[in-house]
Amino acid sequence: MTKLIRIGLGALGLGAMSITFGSGVALADDYAGQSYSDASSAISGAGQKAVIATSVGDGVSQGDCVVTRSQKASWLKGDNFSPVTDTVLLYLNCDAKLATAGKAGNSLASPEGRAEKASEDEAAAKEAAAQQAAAQQNVSSELATPGGD
């Protein structure tokens, strides 16, 4: 009897651990994080059809919307109820990458917002450096060019 109780408690503990920690299997989403235009091109290239399941926001054009997740279609079609195997459902976020006054998007307080702000700042710094280099090149070429009447 004691052995049976120990086995039962062991199984119960194992079940609780499996619920707490999960199965450890993670499914990769091939299209999450891509723009809708990139994801739909990749899906078409694989011989499948991209269908928008949901779309949230209107801050960017549809092609620039970010795919938050995707999944294979899970419905049946036709008289013989054959499964749909050539359709991928896409869930889109069409808010701006960074919120501004009057425009929805990621907050600067969120990890996504901080990453986008850092990316924008880096691009602005590169642009400023390129403009400064061009201005210096222009000044150097003016000084090197002999002038005068």
C-alpha positions as CSV (number, residue, x, y, z in Angstrom):
1,M,0.0,0.0,0.0
2,T,2.8,2.4,0.9
3,K,4.5,1.6,-2.4
4,L,1.3,2.5,-4.3
5,I,1.0,5.8,-2.5
6,R,4.6,6.7,-3.3
7,I,4.1,5.9,-7.0
8,G,0.9,7.9,-7.0
9,L,2.6,10.9,-5.3
10,G,5.6,10.6,-7.7
11,A,3.3,10.6,-10.7
12,L,1.3,13.6,-9.3
13,G,4.6,15.5,-8.7
14,L,5.8,14.7,-12.2
15,G,2.5,15.9,-13.6
16,A,2.7,19.2,-11.6
17,M,6.3,19.8,-12.8
18,S,5.3,19.2,-16.4
19,I,2.4,21.7,-16.1
20,T,4.7,24.2,-14.4
21,F,7.7,24.0,-16.7
22,G,5.9,23.0,-19.9
23,S,6.9,20.4,-22.3
24,G,10.0,22.3,-23.5
25,V,8.9,22.3,-27.1
26,A,8.9,25.6,-28.9
27,L,7.5,26.1,-32.3
28,A,9.3,28.6,-34.5
29,D,7.3,31.1,-36.4
30,D,8.9,31.6,-39.8
31,Y,7.1,34.9,-40.5
32,A,6.9,36.7,-37.1
33,G,8.7,40.0,-37.1
34,Q,8.7,40.4,-40.9
35,S,6.8,43.0,-42.8
36,Y,3.6,41.8,-44.5
37,S,5.1,42.4,-48.0
38,D,8.2,40.3,-47.2
39,A,6.1,37.5,-45.5
40,S,3.6,37.3,-48.3
41,S,6.3,37.2,-50.9
42,A,8.0,34.3,-49.0
43,I,4.7,32.5,-48.6
44,S,3.9,32.9,-52.3
45,G,7.4,31.7,-53.2
46,A,6.7,28.6,-51.2
47,G,3.6,27.9,-53.4
48,Q,1.1,28.9,-50.7
49,K,-1.4,31.7,-50.2
50,A,-1.1,34.4,-47.5
51,V,-4.4,35.4,-45.9
52,I,-4.7,38.2,-43.3
53,A,-6.4,36.8,-40.2
54,T,-6.5,40.0,-38.2
55,S,-5.0,43.5,-38.5
56,V,-4.6,46.0,-35.7
57,G,-3.9,49.7,-36.1
58,D,-3.6,51.9,-39.1
59,G,-0.4,53.8,-38.6
60,V,1.5,52.3,-41.6
61,S,0.5,51.0,-45.0
62,Q,-0.5,47.4,-45.2
63,G,2.8,46.3,-46.8
64,D,4.7,47.8,-43.9
65,C,2.6,46.1,-41.2
66,V,4.5,43.7,-39.0
67,V,3.5,40.1,-38.8
68,T,3.1,39.3,-35.1
69,R,2.4,35.6,-35.7
70,S,1.3,33.1,-38.4
71,Q,-0.3,29.7,-38.5
72,K,-1.4,27.2,-41.1
73,A,-5.1,27.4,-42.0
74,S,-7.1,24.9,-39.9
75,W,-10.3,24.6,-41.8
76,L,-11.8,22.0,-44.1
77,K,-13.2,22.7,-47.6
78,G,-15.2,21.0,-50.3
79,D,-17.8,18.2,-50.3
80,N,-15.3,15.7,-49.1
81,F,-14.0,17.9,-46.2
82,S,-10.4,17.9,-47.3
83,P,-8.0,20.0,-45.1
84,V,-6.7,23.3,-46.4
85,T,-2.9,22.9,-46.8
86,D,-1.9,25.8,-49.0
87,T,-3.0,28.8,-46.8
88,V,-1.0,30.6,-44.1
89,L,-2.9,33.0,-41.8
90,L,-1.1,36.2,-40.9
91,Y,-1.8,38.3,-37.8
92,L,-0.7,41.9,-38.5
93,N,0.3,44.9,-36.3
94,C,-0.1,48.1,-38.4
95,D,0.7,50.6,-35.7
96,A,3.8,52.7,-36.1
97,K,7.0,51.3,-34.8
98,L,7.3,54.2,-32.3
99,A,4.4,56.2,-30.8
100,T,4.3,59.9,-31.5
101,A,1.7,62.6,-30.6
102,G,-1.6,61.4,-32.2
103,K,-0.1,58.3,-33.7
104,A,-0.3,54.9,-32.0
105,G,2.8,52.7,-31.7
106,N,5.3,51.2,-29.3
107,S,6.0,53.3,-26.2
108,L,9.5,54.4,-25.4
109,A,9.0,52.5,-22.1
110,S,8.7,49.2,-23.9
111,P,11.6,47.1,-25.0
112,E,10.4,47.4,-28.6
113,G,10.0,51.1,-28.4
114,R,13.5,51.5,-26.9
115,A,15.0,49.3,-29.7
116,E,13.2,51.3,-32.4
117,K,14.3,54.7,-30.8
118,A,17.9,53.4,-30.7
119,S,17.7,52.3,-34.3
120,E,16.3,55.7,-35.4
121,D,19.0,57.5,-33.4
122,E,21.7,55.4,-35.0
123,A,20.4,56.1,-38.5
124,A,20.2,59.8,-37.7
125,A,23.8,59.8,-36.4
126,K,25.0,58.0,-39.6
127,E,23.2,60.6,-41.7
128,A,24.6,63.5,-39.8
129,A,28.1,62.0,-40.1
130,A,27.7,61.5,-43.9
131,Q,26.5,65.1,-44.3
132,Q,29.5,66.4,-42.2
133,A,31.9,64.3,-44.3
134,A,30.4,65.7,-47.5
135,A,30.6,69.3,-46.2
136,Q,34.3,68.8,-45.2
137,Q,35.0,67.3,-48.7
138,N,33.4,70.3,-50.3
139,V,35.5,72.7,-48.2
140,S,38.7,70.8,-48.9
141,S,38.0,70.8,-52.6
142,E,37.3,74.6,-52.6
143,L,40.6,75.2,-50.8
144,A,42.6,73.0,-53.1
145,T,41.1,74.6,-56.3
146,P,43.2,77.5,-57.4
147,G,41.0,80.5,-58.0
148,G,41.3,84.0,-58.9
149,D,41.0,86.3,-61.8
